[in-house]
Amino acid sequence: MKNATALVLAEEIGDRLKQARLNRDLTQSEVAVLAGISRKTVLNAEKGKVQLDIMIAILMALDLTEQIDTFLPKQEISPLQLAKLQGKKRQRASGRRINKDEKTPEW
């Protein structure tokens, strides 16, 4: 599947959703009710045509949300990315401040 197109992968995921539904002996209508969507939306999802929030609703209805960690594990921030996020650290002190009214340094 490494060289598969997005469409092919979406269809494969749809097939897997369908098989998961059948393995639980649920109809499309039953999954639709559990997910709070229409039966046609379930049908489209099983064809690989589904929005992410609908996919998650179906996974919840099929009790497959634990599979999300296998599908897309949580990503840790790499040390390089963390360094970029922190920005530049101060290299030196800013010096003494001068009180505008008195024109004398504040320590």
Sine and cosine of phi, psi and omega as CSV:
sin_phi,cos_phi,sin_psi,cos_psi,sin_omega,cos_omega
0.00,0.00,-0.03,1.00,-0.07,-1.00
-0.87,0.48,-0.59,0.81,-0.04,-1.00
-0.98,-0.17,0.19,0.98,-0.02,-1.00
-0.95,0.32,0.48,-0.88,0.05,-1.00
-0.98,0.18,0.22,-0.97,0.03,-1.00
-0.87,0.49,-0.63,0.78,0.00,-1.00
-0.90,0.44,-0.69,0.72,0.01,-1.00
-0.90,0.44,-0.68,0.74,0.02,-1.00
-0.91,0.41,-0.64,0.77,0.03,-1.00
-0.88,0.47,-0.67,0.75,0.03,-1.00
-0.91,0.42,-0.62,0.79,0.04,-1.00
-0.90,0.43,-0.69,0.73,0.05,-1.00
-0.89,0.45,-0.65,0.76,0.06,-1.00
-0.86,0.50,-0.69,0.72,0.05,-1.00
-0.88,0.48,-0.64,0.77,0.00,-1.00
-0.93,0.36,-0.61,0.80,0.09,-1.00
-0.87,0.49,-0.71,0.71,0.00,-1.00
-0.87,0.49,-0.72,0.70,-0.01,-1.00
-0.90,0.43,-0.62,0.79,0.05,-1.00
-0.89,0.46,-0.65,0.76,0.03,-1.00
-0.90,0.44,-0.72,0.70,0.00,-1.00
-0.91,0.42,-0.62,0.78,0.03,-1.00
-0.88,0.47,-0.46,0.89,0.03,-1.00
-1.00,-0.06,0.09,1.00,0.04,-1.00
0.83,0.56,0.71,0.70,0.03,-1.00
-0.92,-0.40,0.58,-0.81,0.10,-0.99
-0.99,0.11,0.25,-0.97,0.09,-1.00
-0.87,0.50,-0.63,0.78,0.01,-1.00
-0.90,0.44,-0.65,0.76,0.01,-1.00
-0.91,0.41,-0.67,0.74,0.04,-1.00
-0.90,0.43,-0.64,0.77,0.02,-1.00
-0.86,0.51,-0.71,0.71,0.01,-1.00
-0.90,0.44,-0.72,0.70,0.00,-1.00
-0.88,0.47,-0.59,0.81,-0.05,-1.00
-1.00,0.01,-0.19,0.98,-0.02,-1.00
0.96,0.28,0.57,0.82,-0.01,-1.00
-0.73,-0.68,0.03,-1.00,0.01,-1.00
-1.00,0.07,0.35,-0.94,0.05,-1.00
-0.89,0.46,-0.60,0.80,0.00,-1.00
-0.90,0.44,-0.56,0.83,0.04,-1.00
-0.91,0.41,-0.63,0.77,0.08,-1.00
-0.89,0.46,-0.70,0.72,0.03,-1.00
-0.84,0.54,-0.74,0.68,0.01,-1.00
-0.89,0.45,-0.63,0.77,0.03,-1.00
-0.88,0.48,-0.63,0.78,0.00,-1.00
-0.95,0.31,-0.19,0.98,0.12,-0.99
-0.99,-0.11,-0.04,1.00,0.01,-1.00
1.00,0.00,0.23,0.97,-0.01,-1.00
-0.91,-0.41,1.00,-0.03,-0.12,-0.99
-0.44,-0.90,0.58,-0.82,0.11,-0.99
-0.98,0.19,0.39,-0.92,-0.07,-1.00
-0.86,0.50,-0.69,0.72,-0.03,-1.00
-0.91,0.41,-0.54,0.84,0.06,-1.00
-0.94,0.34,-0.66,0.75,0.04,-1.00
-0.85,0.53,-0.70,0.71,0.00,-1.00
-0.90,0.43,-0.65,0.76,0.04,-1.00
-0.88,0.48,-0.65,0.76,0.02,-1.00
-0.92,0.38,-0.68,0.74,0.05,-1.00
-0.86,0.51,-0.63,0.78,0.04,-1.00
-0.91,0.41,-0.67,0.74,0.01,-1.00
-0.89,0.45,-0.54,0.84,-0.01,-1.00
-1.00,-0.03,0.08,1.00,-0.01,-1.00
0.83,0.55,0.74,0.68,-0.02,-1.00
-0.88,-0.48,0.28,0.96,-0.06,-1.00
-0.92,0.40,-0.40,0.92,0.07,-1.00
-0.90,0.43,-0.39,0.92,0.01,-1.00
-0.94,0.34,-0.29,0.96,-0.02,-1.00
-0.88,0.48,-0.62,0.78,0.02,-1.00
-0.90,0.44,-0.53,0.85,0.06,-1.00
-0.97,0.26,-0.66,0.75,-0.02,-1.00
-0.91,0.42,-0.72,0.69,-0.02,-1.00
-0.59,-0.81,1.00,0.03,-0.03,-1.00
-0.87,0.49,0.47,-0.88,0.05,-1.00
-0.88,0.48,0.71,-0.71,-0.05,-1.00
-1.00,-0.10,0.78,-0.63,0.07,-1.00
-1.00,0.08,0.47,-0.88,0.04,-1.00
-0.98,0.19,0.78,-0.62,0.00,-1.00
-0.95,0.30,0.41,-0.91,0.03,-1.00
-0.84,0.54,-0.58,0.81,0.02,-1.00
-0.92,0.40,-0.70,0.72,0.02,-1.00
-0.91,0.41,-0.63,0.78,0.03,-1.00
-0.88,0.47,-0.67,0.75,0.03,-1.00
-0.89,0.45,-0.64,0.77,0.03,-1.00
-0.91,0.42,-0.62,0.78,-0.01,-1.00
-0.93,0.37,-0.54,0.84,-0.03,-1.00
-0.96,0.28,-0.39,0.92,-0.01,-1.00
0.96,0.28,-0.13,-0.99,-0.02,-1.00
-0.97,0.24,0.66,-0.75,0.08,-1.00
-1.00,0.00,0.46,-0.89,0.02,-1.00
-0.87,0.49,0.70,-0.72,0.01,-1.00
-1.00,-0.10,-0.41,0.91,-0.04,-1.00
-0.44,-0.90,0.25,-0.97,0.03,-1.00
-0.95,0.33,0.41,-0.91,-0.03,-1.00
-0.99,0.15,-0.14,0.99,0.01,-1.00
1.00,-0.05,-0.05,-1.00,-0.04,-1.00
-0.99,0.16,0.45,-0.89,0.02,-1.00
-0.99,-0.15,0.56,-0.83,0.00,-1.00
-0.95,-0.33,0.79,-0.61,0.07,-1.00
-0.95,0.32,0.84,-0.54,-0.08,-1.00
-0.90,0.44,-0.56,0.83,-0.04,-1.00
-0.97,0.26,-0.63,0.78,-0.10,-0.99
-0.99,-0.14,-0.28,0.96,-0.06,-1.00
0.85,0.52,0.50,0.86,0.04,-1.00
-0.84,-0.54,0.49,-0.87,0.00,-1.00
-0.92,0.39,0.59,-0.81,0.13,-0.99
-0.98,-0.20,0.75,-0.66,0.00,-1.00
-0.96,-0.28,0.00,0.00,0.00,0.00
